[in-house]
């Protein structure tokens, strides 16, 4: 009886495909990190503008002006 053996097919361009996959993974992680950093900067800017809007309003000093003379 013959033994049933199977061998895994290895594509001739497997090394190239693996290198491309590693490159894609590395670039994706860099892009995600940049997007996260940009999102943090946008959130900080949004908080700054919100904080600037929440400053208490102060009433302008109202000077007593002499009424204009009517002739």
C-alpha positions in Angstrom: 0.0 0.0 0.0 1.2 3.4 -0.9 1.3 6.1 1.8 -0.9 9.1 1.1 1.4 12.0 1.4 0.6 15.5 0.4 2.9 18.4 -0.1 2.1 22.0 0.2 2.2 24.0 -3.0 4.6 26.9 -2.7 4.1 29.7 -5.1 7.2 30.9 -6.9 6.5 34.5 -5.9 5.8 33.7 -2.2 8.8 35.7 -0.9 7.8 38.8 -3.0 4.2 38.5 -1.8 5.3 38.2 1.8 7.6 41.2 1.5 4.7 43.3 0.0 2.4 42.2 2.8 5.0 43.2 5.4 5.4 46.6 3.7 1.6 47.1 3.5 1.3 46.3 7.2 4.0 48.7 8.1 2.6 51.5 6.0 -0.9 50.9 7.4 0.3 51.1 11.0 2.1 54.4 10.2 -1.1 55.8 8.6 -3.2 54.8 11.5 -0.7 56.4 13.9 -0.8 59.6 11.9 -4.6 59.6 11.8 -4.7 59.1 15.6 -2.3 62.0 16.1 -4.3 64.2 13.8 -7.5 63.3 15.6 -5.8 64.2 18.9 -4.7 67.6 17.5 -8.2 68.3 16.2 -9.7 67.4 19.6 -7.3 69.7 21.4 -8.0 72.6 19.0 -11.7 72.0 19.5 -11.3 72.2 23.2 -9.3 75.4 23.0 -11.9 77.1 20.9 -14.6 75.9 23.3 -12.6 77.2 26.3 -12.2 80.5 24.5 -15.9 80.8 24.0 -16.7 80.0 27.7 -14.8 83.0 29.1 -17.0 85.1 31.3 -18.3 88.1 29.6 -17.4 91.4 31.2 -19.5 94.4 30.9 -17.9 97.3 29.1 -17.5 100.3 31.3 -20.2 102.8 30.6 -18.9 106.3 30.8 -21.2 109.0 31.5 -21.2 111.2 28.5 -22.5 114.7 28.5 -25.6 115.1 26.4 -25.1 116.9 23.2 -26.3 120.5 23.3 -29.3 121.1 21.2 -29.6 124.5 19.7 
